[in-house]
Amino acid sequence: MRSLKKRIVKWTLITYPIYLVLVWLYLFQWSDFGVPAAYQGTAADPATFMTGRELELSQEYSRYRHFLSLATIPVEWIIYIGVFAFGLSHLFKRFGERLSRFRIVSIPVYVLMLSAFTWFLTFPIDYAYRYLSVRYGISTDTFSGWMRDEMIGFWIGYITMALMITVLYLLIQRFEKRWWLYAWVGLVPFIALMMFIQPVVIDPLYNDFTELKDKQLEEKILALADEAEVPAERVYEVNMSEETNSMNAYVNGIGSTLRIVLWDTTLNKLEDDEVLFIMAHEIGHFVMDHLLWNLIGVLVGSFVGLYIGYRLLKWIFAKWGDRLNVKGMSDIAGLPILYLVLSMLTFIAQPVEMAVSRGAETDADRYAIEMTGDVDAAIGSFQELTVNGLSDVNPPAVIKYLYYGHPTMMERIHMLENYQE
């Protein structure tokens, strides 16, 4: 174990700085943030709707934010490997077992300690994102308000993860060869439950939701919903202006918890016809069953991921279990290895997920413009979204394929212009 520790430290100190240098060169030297000739002078060209200062800030903010995103990819993996190699995993396990000999108690204690340790190490990264957002005028939240949301997110994440990991390890102990299948079956009602309670239990913990005050606008939105056969009786607005200058709107929930929601920043900065286009886009997701297909995609992906994870973990513990002092897959001390495997599999699948999402967003854009028929309002809404969020209209290819669940703003506006023609 001592030699493993030395190798981890050595290779981390060598490879991670090299990785950071390559990321910096890619974003700041090798990538072109300019506008392709085909888009210059069109409505998709930010120079036609942003000031010179806004363009400068947008490019600066995008480069730094992209650098932070790419730079932090290996951090989580390094933490999991380090927690195991430096003996912290066995320390967490022994502490949980001292508190209770029952796994239903000791496992949540272990998860709490690992979650808190990981949160502490990644806190500077979260703060760096906040610093950038505040510096460039995106975030308007106070530090205390931001920390409150951080704590809420931590405890919601912990409770969810503790429940899932406890059930998972009980299944591994009971069903050595089929635990991954039973775990996947249990995901179906769990995800459905989370979708059901998200709008009415979790979201209100972060912000205040009220009925839309502009009743004339609400009638127009509900008319669109009625035309699309969306079973919504009211529209909600949320006080996001206390936290950000960005804009957003969404439809979430299932059954009786279905909600149409508008950020108050969207209401404050867009004209009614622009808001209606944004809402038609969100309604399009509902009409085209994107929420259902997203759920199916999650279930298919998790089925494949759990099976591959099972095979990889079986091989890892069979080959290195004795050296790692892990008794098998049912040993909670091996949880960082499980996290590491699942995190890497998620990263590998991410470009596929983003590509599917971009296709769905394009379909929703087309639905919205066909529903409203107002191209000028559609283009204006996207331009305003770009300005207020300092969005990167033409990100580098790696950033787009790893992180963009929407087409770029340049692509979206260009599509609208082609529709007009």
RATADA-V138151 format. One record per residue. N is the residue number from 1. SS is DSSP state (hx for helix, st for strand, lp for the rest). OMEGA is omega in whole degrees, 0 to 359 (999 if undefined). D_FIRST is the distance of its C-alpha to the first C-alpha in Angstrom with 1 decimal. Layout:
# RATADA-V138151
N;SS;OMEGA;D_FIRST
N;SS;OMEGA;D_FIRST
This chain:
# RATADA-V138151
1;lp;180;0.0
2;hx;179;3.8
3;hx;177;5.5
4;hx;179;5.0
5;hx;180;6.2
6;hx;180;8.7
7;hx;179;9.9
8;hx;179;10.5
9;hx;182;12.4
10;hx;184;14.2
11;hx;176;15.4
12;hx;180;16.4
13;hx;180;18.4
14;hx;190;20.0
15;hx;184;20.8
16;hx;175;21.7
17;hx;177;24.4
18;hx;178;25.8
19;hx;180;26.0
20;hx;179;27.8
21;hx;180;30.3
22;hx;177;31.0
23;hx;180;31.7
24;hx;180;33.9
25;hx;181;35.8
26;hx;185;36.3
27;hx;188;37.8
28;hx;181;39.6
29;hx;189;40.8
30;hx;183;40.7
31;lp;179;41.8
32;lp;180;45.4
33;lp;181;46.2
34;lp;182;49.9
35;lp;177;52.2
36;lp;184;53.1
37;hx;183;56.7
38;hx;183;57.6
39;hx;185;56.8
40;lp;180;58.4
41;lp;179;61.3
42;lp;178;60.7
43;lp;179;59.8
44;lp;179;56.1
45;lp;183;56.2
46;hx;178;54.8
47;hx;180;57.3
48;hx;181;60.1
49;lp;176;58.9
50;lp;176;56.6
51;lp;178;57.7
52;hx;179;56.3
53;hx;178;54.3
54;hx;177;52.8
55;hx;180;51.9
56;hx;179;50.2
57;hx;180;48.2
58;hx;181;47.3
59;hx;177;45.8
60;hx;182;43.9
61;hx;181;42.6
62;hx;181;41.6
63;hx;181;39.7
64;hx;180;37.7
65;hx;177;37.0
66;hx;179;35.9
67;hx;180;33.7
68;hx;180;31.9
69;hx;181;31.6
70;hx;183;30.1
71;hx;185;27.9
72;lp;180;26.2
73;lp;183;25.4
74;lp;188;21.8
75;hx;180;21.2
76;hx;179;20.7
77;hx;179;18.1
78;hx;180;16.2
79;hx;181;16.4
80;hx;178;15.1
81;hx;180;12.1
82;hx;179;11.5
83;hx;181;12.4
84;hx;186;9.7
85;hx;183;6.7
86;lp;173;8.2
87;lp;182;8.9
88;hx;181;12.5
89;hx;178;13.0
90;hx;176;12.6
91;hx;178;14.7
92;hx;181;17.3
93;hx;181;17.4
94;hx;179;18.1
95;hx;179;20.7
96;hx;181;22.5
97;hx;177;22.7
98;hx;180;24.1
99;hx;181;26.8
100;lp;176;27.7
101;lp;179;26.9
102;lp;183;28.6
103;hx;182;26.4
104;hx;175;29.2
105;hx;185;28.6
106;hx;180;24.8
107;hx;176;24.0
108;hx;177;26.3
109;hx;177;24.8
110;hx;181;21.3
111;hx;178;22.9
112;hx;182;24.8
113;hx;179;21.9
114;hx;180;20.0
115;hx;181;23.3
116;hx;180;24.3
117;hx;179;21.1
118;hx;179;21.5
119;hx;181;25.2
120;hx;182;24.8
121;hx;182;22.6
122;hx;180;25.1
123;hx;178;28.2
124;hx;178;28.9
125;hx;178;29.1
126;hx;180;31.5
127;hx;178;33.5
128;hx;176;33.7
129;hx;179;35.3
130;hx;181;37.7
131;hx;178;38.6
132;hx;182;39.5
133;hx;179;41.6
134;hx;183;43.4
135;hx;183;44.0
136;lp;171;45.6
137;lp;177;47.7
138;lp;181;46.0
139;st;175;44.8
140;lp;185;47.3
141;lp;173;45.1
142;lp;178;44.6
143;hx;180;41.2
144;hx;178;41.8
145;hx;178;42.8
146;hx;179;39.7
147;hx;177;37.4
148;hx;178;39.3
149;hx;177;38.6
150;hx;181;34.9
151;hx;177;34.8
152;hx;180;36.8
153;hx;180;34.6
154;hx;185;31.4
155;hx;174;32.9
156;hx;179;34.4
157;hx;181;31.2
158;hx;182;29.3
159;hx;179;32.0
160;hx;183;32.1
161;hx;180;28.4
162;hx;178;28.0
163;hx;182;30.9
164;hx;182;29.6
165;hx;178;26.0
166;hx;178;27.4
167;hx;182;29.8
168;hx;183;27.3
169;hx;172;24.8
170;hx;176;27.9
171;hx;179;29.0
172;hx;179;25.7
173;hx;184;25.9
174;hx;184;29.6
175;lp;188;29.8
176;lp;185;26.7
177;lp;185;28.4
178;lp;183;30.8
179;hx;183;29.1
180;hx;180;29.0
181;hx;180;32.8
182;hx;176;33.6
183;hx;179;31.6
184;hx;179;33.6
185;hx;180;36.8
186;hx;179;36.0
187;hx;185;35.6
188;hx;179;39.3
189;hx;181;40.9
190;hx;180;38.2
191;hx;178;38.8
192;hx;178;42.5
193;hx;180;42.4
194;hx;177;40.5
195;hx;182;43.1
196;hx;186;45.8
197;hx;183;44.7
198;hx;185;43.4
199;hx;189;46.9
200;hx;182;48.1
201;hx;188;45.1
202;hx;183;42.3
203;hx;181;44.2
204;hx;176;46.6
205;hx;184;43.7
206;hx;188;43.4
207;lp;177;47.1
208;lp;178;50.6
209;st;178;52.4
210;st;175;56.1
211;st;182;58.8
212;lp;184;59.9
213;lp;180;62.6
214;lp;187;64.5
215;hx;177;66.2
216;hx;177;68.0
217;hx;179;64.7
218;hx;179;63.3
219;hx;179;66.3
220;hx;180;65.7
221;hx;180;62.0
222;hx;175;62.9
223;hx;175;65.6
224;hx;180;63.0
225;hx;180;60.9
226;hx;178;63.9
227;hx;181;64.8
228;lp;180;61.4
229;lp;174;61.5
230;lp;186;58.6
231;lp;180;59.1
232;lp;181;58.8
233;lp;180;61.2
234;lp;178;60.1
235;st;181;58.1
236;st;170;55.6
237;st;183;54.8
238;st;189;51.8
239;lp;181;51.8
240;hx;180;49.2
241;hx;176;51.3
242;hx;186;49.7
243;lp;190;46.4
244;st;171;47.1
245;lp;179;49.8
246;lp;182;48.4
247;lp;179;50.3
248;lp;173;49.5
249;st;181;51.0
250;st;171;49.7
251;st;178;50.6
252;st;183;48.0
253;lp;177;48.0
254;lp;178;49.5
255;hx;185;52.6
256;hx;180;54.1
257;hx;178;51.4
258;lp;181;52.2
259;st;168;52.7
260;st;188;54.0
261;st;175;52.6
262;st;170;53.5
263;st;180;51.9
264;hx;175;54.6
265;hx;177;53.7
266;hx;179;54.8
267;hx;184;58.0
268;hx;190;58.7
269;hx;180;58.1
270;lp;172;59.4
271;lp;184;62.9
272;hx;182;63.7
273;hx;176;64.0
274;hx;176;60.6
275;hx;181;59.1
276;hx;176;60.7
277;hx;179;59.2
278;hx;180;55.7
279;hx;177;56.4
280;hx;176;57.8
281;hx;181;54.5
282;hx;177;52.6
283;hx;178;55.2
284;hx;177;54.7
285;hx;181;51.1
286;hx;183;52.5
287;hx;182;55.4
288;lp;175;53.3
289;lp;179;50.8
290;hx;177;47.9
291;hx;179;46.3
292;hx;180;46.6
293;hx;176;45.3
294;hx;177;42.4
295;hx;179;41.6
296;hx;179;41.9
297;hx;178;39.6
298;hx;182;37.0
299;hx;178;37.3
300;hx;180;37.2
301;hx;180;34.3
302;hx;176;32.3
303;hx;180;33.3
304;hx;182;32.0
305;hx;179;28.8
306;hx;180;28.0
307;hx;179;28.6
308;hx;178;26.6
309;hx;178;23.8
310;hx;181;24.1
311;hx;181;24.0
312;hx;180;20.9
313;hx;178;18.9
314;hx;180;20.1
315;hx;181;19.0
316;hx;184;15.5
317;hx;176;14.9
318;hx;184;16.7
319;hx;186;14.7
320;hx;184;11.1
321;hx;181;11.8
322;hx;180;10.6
323;hx;181;7.1
324;hx;181;7.1
325;lp;176;9.1
326;lp;187;12.1
327;lp;181;15.4
328;lp;182;17.2
329;lp;181;19.0
330;lp;179;20.8
331;lp;184;17.7
332;hx;178;18.2
333;hx;179;14.6
334;hx;182;14.5
335;hx;177;17.3
336;hx;177;15.7
337;hx;176;15.1
338;hx;177;18.7
339;hx;182;19.9
340;hx;181;18.2
341;hx;182;20.0
342;hx;178;23.2
343;hx;179;23.3
344;hx;178;23.0
345;hx;177;25.6
346;hx;179;27.9
347;hx;180;27.6
348;hx;182;28.7
349;hx;187;31.5
350;hx;179;32.7
351;hx;178;35.1
352;hx;179;36.9
353;hx;181;37.2
354;hx;179;38.6
355;hx;178;41.1
356;hx;180;42.4
357;hx;179;42.8
358;hx;176;44.7
359;hx;179;47.0
360;hx;180;47.7
361;hx;176;48.4
362;hx;178;50.9
363;hx;180;52.6
364;hx;175;52.9
365;hx;180;54.4
366;hx;179;57.0
367;hx;184;57.8
368;hx;182;58.3
369;hx;176;60.6
370;hx;181;62.6
371;hx;184;62.9
372;hx;181;64.1
373;lp;184;65.7
374;lp;184;65.2
375;hx;182;63.5
376;hx;179;64.2
377;hx;180;62.6
378;hx;180;59.5
379;hx;180;59.1
380;hx;180;59.8
381;hx;180;57.1
382;hx;178;54.4
383;hx;180;55.6
384;hx;176;55.5
385;hx;180;52.0
386;hx;183;50.9
387;hx;185;52.6
388;hx;179;51.3
389;hx;186;47.7
390;lp;185;47.7
391;lp;176;46.5
392;lp;185;45.5
393;lp;183;48.2
394;lp;185;46.7
395;lp;173;42.8
396;lp;186;40.8
397;hx;182;40.1
398;hx;179;36.3
399;hx;181;37.0
400;hx;187;39.7
401;hx;178;37.8
402;hx;192;34.7
403;hx;186;36.3
404;lp;174;40.1
405;lp;174;41.1
406;lp;168;44.7
407;lp;177;46.6
408;lp;179;47.0
409;hx;178;50.0
410;hx;179;51.6
411;hx;183;51.4
412;hx;180;52.6
413;hx;179;55.6
414;hx;177;56.5
415;hx;179;56.6
416;hx;177;59.0
417;hx;178;61.2
418;hx;178;61.5
419;hx;180;62.4
420;hx;180;65.2
421;lp;999;66.5
